[in-house]
Every structure is written in structure tokens, then in C-alpha cells.
Amino acid sequence: MKISNVELIVVGVPRYTGFVNKHVIVKLFTDEGLTGIGEMSDFSHLPRYAIDVRDLKVGLKQMLVGQNPFDIMKINKELVENFPESMYYYDKGNFVRNGIDNALHDLCAKALDTSVAEMIGGRIREKIKVCYPIFRHRFMDEVEENLDVVRKRYQQGFDVFRLYAGKNLDADEAFLAGVKKEFGSKVKIKSLDFSHLLNWKETLQAIKRLTPYDLGLEMIESPAPRNDFEGLYNIRMKTDYPISEHVWSFRQQYEMLRRDSVDIFNISPIFIGGLTSAKKAAYAAEIANKDCILGTTQELSIGTAAMAHLGSSLVNLRYTSDPTGPELYVGDVVKDKIKYTNGYLHTPNRNVKGLGIELDEAAIQKFQVEDLGWGDATVHQLQDRTALTKA
């Protein structure tokens, strides 16, 4: 079997906040009639430069057409050489590699008449506990809006939430007090995610201020600037809560392991460059006796399905994970959107083929856009993923 063609389709899918996220849907065609699908998720973020999708398609066709899709390691090596890691959180090269690698896994599993989960090692769990994100407060009047998000999502079965904190501590504190007063122990805030906004000393002060409202806190996430490994270590030594950080390059993970900077590695295929790289990062964490969680950049159902297959086989996945992206959008590009039950992402049925996802061509046509540009979006909108235009 050989790859015969590559198709890239840009879609812009609005969130319920009004912010439009752009993703690239990948199709890998073969000379035997099988097609693999993948997702380059959430290009609508900083740094503010866009990939030319037409040029990308030409380059990928030169690389992939004629290749055996089962040569996954060989193809990944070529992808890294052409789209190298840059030690940056939202590395566009990682996004590209993720979409191709996921499509390769989908294609090969279909050829083997099995699921991606079975192909990469089988399953040790049937479902993955996940949390719903509460995006950071910039203004006090957003507190009630976010409390309403908790109310609505709690009614839908989500009882664990993740708070993006650190932008407005007065508002963060008011939100936590409101959750505790209204829900008590029925709702859990699994993490305070500082998203690299503060230095470690500032984060430590924020933790001291916000943890009296502890609602089952599992971890502190990204409590120092990007690649500040000493800062991560310092705060880890000064708080009782486990420290978690995303993995966006193997060099960065090596430095965190070498300096013993974190307790929990936040691993997402989109940030590390696909299922192949995500497995390596998870295995490295396991060898070092570290835990991991599944992270997210708020993928659509294709990318989320890939994470579900991955998470079903990880032995060191012991904390609440993050992938609830499909719940944030007004639509999707698949016929059966990923579903959640009682706050769990269910791992795919053993009988599915590949990722177990079928594209909805009508939905793709509905959301299709020309390019990956941002238009007149502001920096705040790109950072906070909202269409709000408050100054």
C-alpha cells in the first residue's frame, strides 16, 4: 500500500463564546482505496504568524506520496527534519506533524482492520475522567458568567473543572468562593492553570491566596514562564501540590526530568507532534516514575478521538485529564461527535476501525474557510479564546 495523495482542508469552527478556531483536516489517500484522516488542531493562537496551507500541501505531497504508511517512524523522522521542534508551547511545526501522524495511525489501523488503540498497545481502561475549562477572568463581571458555565455543565454531567488563573486574582478568588458556596463538595476544581503568566514567586503568592478555597485541587499547572526549569523546581519545593507542565519538545522534557522540575507531565499529541511522539513522552515519564495527564488545545472530535485511543493504553494516567474540546464548539466536522458521560471521555469501542471517526462532508463544507489568518482578532482574544471586546 502506498500513499497516493494528500488533501488539507481549513475549517473555522466557532466556539460558544463566539471566537472562531481554525483547524486543518487531513486526508491521506492510498492506491488501495483506503483513506486516513487527521487533524491539525487550533492554529488560532499566538505566535501570530500563519502557515500557507497551499504551500504546506505541496511540501507534504512531495514528502508523503509514494511512501508506505506503515513506515510511521521513518515518516516521523522526515517530518521532524522538515518541521522541527522549537521549544515553544504553540509550535506550528508540532501541529503539522500531529495531523499527519494521526492520519497515518488511522490509515494503518484501518488496513489492519483494527482500532488505533489496539494497534498502539491495547487498552487498560474504558473511560478517562476529564474536566471542563473555565477560561481566565479579566474582569469581575466575568465571575458570574463563569459560575453560570459551571451550573450548565454540571447539569450535563461535568463535575470537575480547571480554572485558568492569574490574570485577575480578585475575580479568581470570587469565582472559587462562589463555587464553594453554591456547590460545596459536589464540584471539584482539579487545577489552577497559570499558563506561564507569572514568575514562580508571584504564582506562589497566588497559590497561598487561592488554595483556602481548595475544592479537591489535584495540581498546579504551568506556574512559571515557559522553559523556566529552575522556577518550576523552586515552586515544586515550596508547595504541597503536585506541579504539572506541558511537554512541547523532547529537549524541554529532558530538562524537566534532569532537574526534577515537575510531578505530572501534561502530554497532548498536538503539542508534541502526534501519537508517535506522545507515546514516547508518556513512556519517558513512566520510566522516571512520573505521572501524566492528557492535555488539550481544544481539539475537534478527530483530535480528541486520537487522545482517547492514546489515553486508553497509558499506565501512568492517574489524574483528571483535559480533552473536552468538542464541547466548546457550536459544531464539528464528523458525523458522530465525541460524547461525554458523567464527566468521562469514553475510550473507543474495540470494534471500531482506525480512529473510529467518519467525516461529515456537508459539515466540512459549511465550516470551510480559505486560510489560517486571524483577521482583526486582538491579542486578548487569541490568549483567552473569547470574542469579548472589553478593554
N, C-alpha and C positions, 0 to 999 in steps of 0.2 A: 504494500500500500504506500502511495506517495501523496504528498500534499500537492494539489493541482492549482489552488487559487486562494487568495486572502481577500476578505471583504471587511471594511471598517465602516461602521455607521455611527454618527454622532447623534445622541439624543439629549434633549434638555427637559428634565422632568421636575416640575415644581414641587417644593415641599409645602406642607400645610401652612408654613409661615409666609409663603409667597416667594421665597428665594428659589431660583431655578438652578439645579445642579446639572452639570453636563458630564455625560459618560460616553464611552466608546464601546459599542457592541462589536465583538469579534466573531467572524465566521471563518473557519478553516475547512476548505473543501478538499476532497480526495478523488483519486482516479477510480475508487471503488464505490463511489456514491455516498459515503458517509460524510457527515459534517459535524465538526466540533465547534462549540460556542464558548465564548469567554466574555469577560467584562473588564475594561479599563475604567475603574470607578472614580468618580468625584474629582474631575480636573478643575472644578471651580473653586480653587483655593490659591493662596499665596504659595510660592513666589509668582508674581504677576507677569508671567510670560506663557505663551500658548504654543503648543506643538501644531505644525502644519500637517493636518491629517492626510491630505493628498500626498505630500512628500513622504510621510510615515508609511503609507500603504505601499508606495513604490519600493522603499527600502526593505520592508518586511517581505514583500513578494520576492525580491532578489535573494533574501536570506532563506526563505522557507520553501518556495516552490521546488519540487523535486526531492525534498527531504522525506525520510521515513519518520512519521510522527512518533514512533516508539523510541527514537533516539532522543529522548527527553533531556538527558544530561548533556549530550553534545549540543543540542539546540540551545539549552540554557547557557552553556559556556559562550556560545556565539552571541547570545542576547546581552550577556554581561559586557562583552567586549564592545558591543555597539551602543549599549545604553547602560553605562557604568554607574555604580553607586557613587553618591556624592556626600554622604554623611549629613543629609538634610531630611527633615521629617517628611515633607511632601515632595519627595523626589519623583519627578515626572518619569524618569527612566524606569524606576520601580513599577510605576503604574502600567507602563507599556509591557514590561516583562510579565507582570501579573496576568494581564489579559491573554497573552499568547500562551503562557504556561497552563492556565486554567483550561483554555480551549484544547490544548494538547492532551490533558488528562481526560477531558470529556470525550474527545475523539478516540483515544486509545481504549478507554473503558467500554465504549460502545462497540468497538471492534472485538473486544474480548467477551462481549455480552454480559457485562457485569457493571457494578456501580464503582464510582471513583473511590468510595470508602473501602470497598473490598480490594481494589487494586493497590491501595497505598498501605494496606496492613490490617484491614478488618475493623470491627467496632468493639469497643468495650463499654459504650453507653448508648442509650436510646434517646436521650434528650439532654440539652445543655441549658442550665439556668442562665438567664440573661437579664439585663437591666435596661430601663428606658432613660435616655439622656434628658437632663434639664440644662438647657443652654444658659450661659453665664448672664448674670444680671449686670446691666449697665446703669439702670435707673430703678428707683424704688417702686415705681408703678408697675414694673415688670414682675414684682413679687407675687401679686395676686394672679397675674396671668399664668405664672408657673405653678402656683398652687392649683389652679384650675386644670392644668395639664395633668398633675398628679391625680386629681379627682377623676378625670375622664379615663385616664389609662388604668387606674386602679379598678374601675368598673369593667374594663376589658381584660382584667386578669394580671396586669403588671403590678407587682408589689415590691419590686426593688428598683431603685433609681440611682443615677450617677449625676452628681452636681458638678458642673464646670464652675469653679470658684476662683476668687482672687481679683476680679475686676472691680467689684463694689462690695466690700465686706459688710457694710451696714445692711445691704439688701440680702446678701448671703445669710447673714445671721437672722434676719427677719423671716426669710423663707424657711430655714430649719426650725425656727421656733413655731412657725405656722404649721408645718408638717407634724411636729411632735404634738402640738395641741390638738389638732384635728384627727390624726390617725393613730397616735401612740405607737404601740408595737406592731400594728398591722402593716406598716410600711417601713421599708429599710432603705437607708441611703448607703449604698455599698462603698462609695468612694468620693473623696474630694479631689477633683481633677484640676490641677492648677495650670496645666497646658503650657508650662515653661514661662509663665508671665512674670514670676517673681524670682529673686535670688533666694538661696536656701534659708537665709536668716529671716527674710520677710515672710517666707512660707511658714517657717517655724512659729512666728508670732501669729500668723493667721490660723494655724492649726490649734494653737492654745485658745484662740478666741472662739473657734467654731466647734471644737470637739465636746464642749459641755452639752451640746445638743445631739450627741452620738446616738444614732439610730441604727445600730448594727454595723458600724463602719468596718469594712474589711481591709481597706488600703488607702494610702495617699498616692496619687498619681502625678507624675511629671512635676516634681516640686522644685526644680532648679532649671536654669536656662539650658537650651539644647547643648548636649555634649559637655556639660559641666560635671564630669565624673567625680571630682572632689566634692562638689556641692551635694551631689546625691549621697555620697558616702557620709558626709558630715551630718546631714539631716537624718539619715538612717540610724546613725549612732545616738541621736538626740530625741527620737520619738519611739514610742512603743508600737506604733502601727507599721505594718509592712509597707515598704516602698516599692512602687511599680513604675516601670518606664517602658515605652515603646521600643521595639527593635526596628531600625530603619537601615542598618547596614551591618555586615558581619564584623567589620572593624570596630564599630561602635559597641556591638555586643561583647566582643573580645575585651574591650577596655572596661566595660561594666563588670564582667566576670573577673578580670585581673585585679580590679580594685575593690571587688566585693561591694559594689555600689547599690545593688537592688536585691529585693527578695522575690519579686514576681516580674517575669518578662511578659510584656504586652505584645503579642505576636499576631500580626494580620498579614495575609498574603499580599494585600495591596501595598503595604509599606515596605515589605522586604523583597517583593518581586515575584510572587507566585507561590503555588503549593509546594513546589520543589524546595525553594528557599525557606519557606515557613516551616517545613518539616525539619530541615537542618537546624534552624534556630531553636525549635522546640526540643530537639534531641540534645543540643548543646546545653540547654537549660537543665534537662533531665540528668545529664552526666554530672553537672555541677551541683546537683541536689537542689535546684531552684524550681519553683512553680511557674506556671504560665497561665495566661488567660487569652481568649480570642479578642483582639481589638477590632476597631472598625473605623472607616471613614464615611460611614453611612452608605453602604453599597445598595444596589437594587437586588432583585431576587437571584440573579445569576451569581454575583459575587458572594452573596450570603449563603447560597447553597454550597458553594465551594468551601466556605468556612465550616459549615455544618458537617460536611464529609471529613474535613481535617480534624475537627474537634471530637468527632466520634471515636477517634483512634488514639488520642493523646493520653498517656497515663498520668501526666503531671498537671492536668487541667482540674484544679481543685477549688477555684474561686469563681464567683459570678463573672460571666463574660459580657461583652458589649454589643454584639451584632443584632441590632433591631432596625437597621436601615430601612427595610421595606415598609415599616410602619410610619415613617416620616413623610412619605411621598403621597401625592394625590393619585398616582397611577404607577404602572410598571410596564415592562415590555415582554412579559411572559403570560402564558395562558392561565397558569395556576400560581399565583403569588405565594411566596413563602409565608407560612402561617405559624402563629404562636398560640400556645395553650397554657393558661395559668402561669404566664411568665417564663415559659420554656420554649426554646427553639428545638423542634424535633429533628433528629437526625434522619436522613432519607431512608426509606424502605429498602430492604436488601434486594428487592426485586427490580429497582429502577436501573436503567442503563445510563452510564455516564453520570453526569450531574443530576439527571432526572428532571431536567428543565426543558420546556418546549417554548420557543419564541412565539409571540403573537405579532404577526407581520402587520396587522392593522394598527396595533398599539405603537409599534415602531414607527410606522408612517405618521401617526398622529404626533409623536414627540420628536420626530427627526428635525435637526437643525443643520446649518451649513458648516459651522466651525466651533472651535473651543474658546472663542473670545468671551470677555466678561461684559461688554457693553459699558454702561455707566455705573456699575456696581461700585460701592465705596469699600474702603479698607475694612471698616467695621462690619459690613455685610459679609465680606469674604472671611473674616475671622470668626464671626458669631453666627454665620449661616442663617441670617434673618433678613427679611425685606423691610424691616423697620427703618425709618429715615430720621429718627430723633437725633438731634445734635449732641 
